Amino acid sequence: MARKKRYLTATMADGWVKTIGPTAAPFTHFWRIVAVLENGKTEVFWGHSKSPKEAAGKSTALAEAARQRGWASYAFEIVELTEGRPA
């Protein structure tokens, strides 16, 4: 039997909202990296994961990624996804 498709929403601390779906994947958490480059520009990387542990695992290589890419600074955030309808 096919899994029910659903819409998932991540609301970050700064108010930014990302909606994912429709999806049948068992995602539970959303992660985001906001990197500030040496020239002052900003890059954003994001994704979703099936557990908080999987999402937290993304942070293990951040210091090395920042050094390799020349980021002046970065912020890493994880939030729980909520199920709902798209706006």
C-alpha positions as CSV (number, residue, x, y, z in Angstrom):
1,M,0.0,0.0,0.0
2,A,1.3,3.4,-0.9
3,R,2.2,5.9,1.8
4,K,0.1,8.9,2.3
5,K,1.6,12.1,0.8
6,R,1.8,15.0,3.2
7,Y,3.1,18.6,3.4
8,L,5.8,19.4,5.9
9,T,6.7,22.9,7.2
10,A,9.8,24.1,8.9
11,T,9.7,27.5,10.7
12,M,13.1,28.8,11.6
13,A,13.9,31.1,14.6
14,D,14.2,34.1,12.3
15,G,10.7,33.5,10.9
16,W,11.8,32.0,7.6
17,V,9.4,29.2,6.5
18,K,10.1,26.3,4.1
19,T,7.4,24.0,2.9
20,I,8.3,20.5,1.6
21,G,5.8,18.3,-0.3
22,P,3.8,16.6,-1.2
23,T,6.1,13.8,0.0
24,A,5.7,10.3,1.4
25,A,9.3,10.4,2.8
26,P,9.6,10.0,6.5
27,F,11.3,13.3,7.1
28,T,11.2,14.7,10.7
29,H,13.7,17.5,10.8
30,F,15.0,20.4,8.7
31,W,18.5,21.8,8.8
32,R,19.9,25.1,7.4
33,I,23.4,26.5,7.2
34,V,23.7,30.3,6.6
35,A,27.3,31.0,5.6
36,V,28.8,34.5,5.3
37,L,31.5,34.8,2.8
38,E,34.7,36.9,3.1
39,N,33.2,39.4,0.6
40,G,30.1,39.8,2.8
41,K,27.7,37.8,0.6
42,T,25.6,35.1,2.0
43,E,25.1,31.5,0.9
44,V,22.4,29.2,2.3
45,F,22.4,25.4,2.3
46,W,19.5,23.4,3.5
47,G,18.1,19.9,3.7
48,H,15.8,17.5,5.5
49,S,16.5,14.4,7.5
50,K,14.7,11.3,8.9
51,S,15.9,11.9,12.5
52,P,17.4,14.6,14.8
53,K,20.6,12.6,15.0
54,E,20.9,12.5,11.2
55,A,20.4,16.3,11.0
56,A,22.9,17.0,13.8
57,G,25.4,14.9,11.9
58,K,25.6,17.6,9.3
59,S,27.4,19.9,11.8
60,T,30.4,17.6,12.2
61,A,32.1,18.8,9.0
62,L,31.1,22.4,9.2
63,A,34.4,23.8,10.6
64,E,36.4,22.1,7.8
65,A,33.8,23.2,5.2
66,A,34.1,26.8,6.5
67,R,37.9,26.7,6.2
68,Q,37.9,25.2,2.7
69,R,35.3,27.6,1.3
70,G,36.6,30.7,3.0
71,W,33.5,31.5,5.1
72,A,33.9,34.4,7.5
73,S,31.2,32.9,9.7
74,Y,28.3,30.5,9.6
75,A,25.1,29.5,11.5
76,F,23.7,26.0,11.7
77,E,20.1,25.4,12.7
78,I,17.8,22.4,13.1
79,V,14.1,22.5,13.6
80,E,11.4,19.9,13.8
81,L,9.1,19.6,10.8
82,T,5.3,20.0,11.3
83,E,2.7,18.4,9.1
84,G,0.1,20.7,7.6
85,R,-1.4,22.1,4.4
86,P,0.5,24.5,2.1
87,A,-0.3,28.2,2.5
